[in-house]
Amino acid sequence: SPLSPSNGSSRSLSVGEMYLFDTGGQYLDGTTDITRTVHWSEPTPLQKEAYTRVLMGNIDLSRLVFPSHTAGGTVESFARRALWDVGLNYGHGTGHGIGNFLSVHEWPVGFQSNNVPLEAGMFTSIEPGYYRDGEFGIRIEDVALVVEAQTEETFLTFEVVSLVPYDRKLIDLSLLSPEQIRYLNSYYERIRELVGPELRRQRLEEEYAWLQASTEP
């Protein structure tokens, strides 16, 4: 298939470029689909701004509070707004349903016009991105559970269940709002609380040190 690596098309990665990796696994208690984008050296100002705006879109949709039975397509633009503000966009869907030990892309949940309204208990991905042909690609994908919000009427929000830090080197803090920074800090706290003890239990000290450094407030 054209998507398989071959000696003719493969090349070595260098530290001077962005690296997008879409990861996942199927386990007895659920399916993961998590994408992170990293840079191992110094990103360009455009790469940093584009990454930050993709992250802002991911955060804005993840922390959104909305009425029950809202169609995913109604809230989808929250993931794009920070990119739209500066005339950028991406050409794929913002998310898809994720099966529990079933399909990675599971109909009928998602953010397109033909998806069903969102209800508590559904799992979806949230995955804005930005791509420049031949230069670099950015996608930040999390798995989120639709849950009831702490409001008087029954409203909904998302609880992000994928616990993987974002690349600090690519975040331009000056673009983030105080609410977005608060969201990031509480997300990082949750990663420390839930993943940290497990790494220690497995005696993965180097990984534990990386996690602590990557989740500094």
C-alpha positions in Angstrom: 0.0 0.0 0.0 1.2 3.6 -0.6 1.1 4.2 3.2 3.6 1.4 4.0 7.3 2.4 4.5 9.7 1.3 1.9 13.5 1.7 1.3 12.7 3.9 -1.7 10.4 6.4 0.2 11.7 6.2 3.7 14.2 8.8 5.1 16.0 9.5 8.3 14.4 12.0 10.7 16.5 15.0 11.8 16.3 17.1 14.9 15.6 20.2 12.9 12.1 19.3 11.9 8.7 18.6 13.4 7.6 15.1 14.0 3.9 14.1 14.2 3.1 10.7 15.6 -0.4 9.2 15.7 -0.4 6.4 18.3 -3.0 4.0 19.5 -3.7 0.6 21.0 -6.6 -1.7 21.6 -7.0 -3.0 25.2 -9.7 -5.0 26.9 -11.0 -1.9 28.6 -10.8 0.6 25.7 -9.2 1.9 22.6 -6.7 4.8 22.4 -6.0 7.2 19.5 -3.6 9.9 20.6 -1.6 12.2 18.3 1.2 14.5 19.5 3.6 16.7 17.5 7.1 17.4 18.8 10.2 19.4 17.7 13.6 18.2 18.9 15.5 21.4 18.2 14.4 25.0 17.6 11.0 25.5 15.9 10.5 28.4 13.5 8.2 31.3 14.7 5.5 30.0 12.2 5.7 26.4 13.5 5.4 27.7 17.1 2.4 29.9 16.4 0.7 27.3 14.3 1.2 24.6 17.0 0.0 27.0 19.7 -3.2 27.8 17.7 -3.9 24.2 17.1 -3.5 23.6 20.9 -5.8 26.6 21.6 -8.4 25.0 19.4 -8.0 21.6 21.2 -8.4 23.3 24.6 -11.3 25.5 23.5 -13.4 22.6 22.4 -12.3 20.3 25.3 -13.4 22.8 27.9 -16.6 23.9 26.2 -19.9 23.7 28.1 -22.9 23.2 25.8 -26.6 22.1 26.0 -27.5 18.4 26.0 -28.3 16.8 22.6 -26.2 19.4 20.8 -25.0 18.2 17.4 -21.2 17.9 17.1 -21.2 20.0 14.0 -22.7 22.9 16.0 -19.6 23.2 18.2 -16.9 22.0 15.8 -15.8 25.6 14.9 -14.5 26.1 18.5 -11.6 23.9 17.5 -10.8 26.0 14.4 -11.4 29.6 15.7 -7.8 30.3 16.9 -6.5 29.2 13.4 -9.3 31.1 11.6 -8.3 34.3 13.5 -5.1 34.4 11.4 -6.4 32.9 8.2 -5.3 29.3 8.8 -7.4 26.1 8.6 -7.2 22.3 8.3 -8.8 20.0 5.8 -10.0 17.1 7.9 -12.7 16.4 10.5 -12.2 17.6 14.1 -13.0 14.2 15.7 -14.6 10.8 15.4 -16.3 8.3 17.8 -14.0 5.8 19.4 -15.1 2.3 20.3 -14.7 0.5 23.6 -12.4 -2.4 22.4 -14.1 -1.9 19.0 -13.3 0.4 16.0 -10.8 3.2 16.3 -13.1 5.3 14.1 -16.6 4.5 15.2 -19.7 5.8 13.6 -22.1 7.6 14.4 -20.3 9.9 17.0 -18.3 12.9 15.8 -18.4 16.6 14.8 -19.7 16.4 11.2 -23.1 17.4 10.1 -24.2 13.8 9.7 -23.2 12.7 13.2 -25.7 12.1 16.0 -26.2 14.7 18.8 -23.7 14.4 21.7 -24.8 12.6 24.8 -23.1 11.8 28.1 -21.1 8.5 27.9 -19.9 8.9 24.3 -16.2 8.8 23.5 -14.8 11.0 20.7 -11.5 12.3 19.5 -10.7 16.0 19.5 -8.0 16.6 16.9 -7.4 19.9 15.2 -4.3 20.3 13.0 -2.4 22.5 10.6 -0.3 21.3 7.6 2.1 22.9 5.1 2.8 20.7 2.1 6.4 19.6 2.0 7.3 21.5 5.1 5.6 20.2 8.3 2.3 18.9 9.8 0.8 19.5 13.2 -2.0 17.5 14.8 -3.0 17.4 18.5 -5.4 14.6 19.2 -7.0 13.6 22.5 -9.6 11.1 23.5 -12.5 12.8 25.3 -15.5 11.4 27.2 -18.8 13.4 27.0 -19.8 14.1 30.6 -22.5 16.2 32.4 -21.2 19.7 33.3 -21.6 21.2 36.8 -24.5 23.4 35.8 -28.0 23.7 37.1 -29.7 22.7 33.9 -28.3 19.5 32.2 -25.5 20.7 30.1 -22.5 18.7 28.8 -18.8 19.1 28.5 -15.8 16.9 27.8 -13.4 15.0 30.1 -10.1 14.4 28.3 -9.0 10.9 29.2 -5.7 10.7 27.2 -3.0 11.7 29.6 0.1 12.8 27.5 1.9 16.1 27.9 2.1 18.6 25.0 5.5 19.8 23.7 6.4 22.8 25.9 9.0 24.0 23.3 6.2 24.6 20.8 3.8 26.6 23.0 3.8 30.4 22.8 2.3 31.3 26.2 1.7 34.9 25.1 -1.1 33.7 22.8 -2.9 31.8 25.5 -5.7 33.2 27.6 -5.6 32.9 31.4 -8.4 30.3 31.1 -6.4 28.3 28.6 -3.4 28.3 30.9 -5.5 27.3 33.9 -6.9 24.4 31.8 -3.3 23.3 30.9 -2.2 23.4 34.5 -5.1 21.3 35.8 -4.5 18.9 32.9 -0.8 18.6 33.8 -1.8 18.1 37.5 -4.1 15.2 36.5 -1.3 13.6 34.4 1.1 13.8 37.4 -1.5 12.3 39.8 -2.6 9.4 37.5 0.4 8.5 35.5 3.3 9.4 37.9 2.5 6.7 40.5 2.2 4.0 37.8 5.6 4.9 36.3 7.1 4.6 39.8 5.4 1.3 40.4 7.0 0.0 37.2 10.4 1.5 38.4 10.6 3.7 35.2 12.6 6.4 36.9 13.9 8.1 33.7 10.3 8.2 32.3 9.1 9.6 35.7 11.6 12.4 35.6 10.6 13.2 32.0 7.0 13.3 33.0 7.7 15.7 36.0 9.7 18.0 33.7 7.0 17.9 31.0 4.2 18.7 33.4 5.7 21.7 35.3 3.0 24.4 35.8 
